[in-house]
């Protein structure tokens, strides 16, 4: 396995990025606050109704995601830490064991196609208090000058429109 940091898209908020996840069967959004000053290491309290400065990632054709531990204080206990994983970052994990295990499960499907698995990527976002992992074909990112509350409504609307 090889952990590759995806740099230059955003600077993660060091205190309270407040990650919020919405998904349907095929697409997944995660929105979070970016660092206001691009260099602050002091945690900043956020008001999700009024504070602005959101980044929203949309993962297309996702298969699985996980959200939770570890946080900044325990990230060194995660198996990926020996690959260089640190908090407040965005990564792609090449040669992912998780993708291989999902592929092994899928092999029993009558229309199993090994070529399909070449399109999937393992993405990881590390925050202050938690970590997000997603297996998806691709992602889009956008910066929004809105609150997390308003962005959640936008994401829900985007997911709902496609379901009808």
ABEGO torsion letter per residue (X at the ends): XBBBBBBGABBBBAABAGBBBBBBAABBBBBBBBBAAGABABBBBBBAAABBGBBBBBBBGBABBBBEOBBAAAAAABAAAAAGBBBGBBBBBBGBAAAAAAAAAAAABAABBAAAAAABBBBBBBBAABBBBBBBABBBBBBBBBBAAAAAAAAAAAAAAAAX
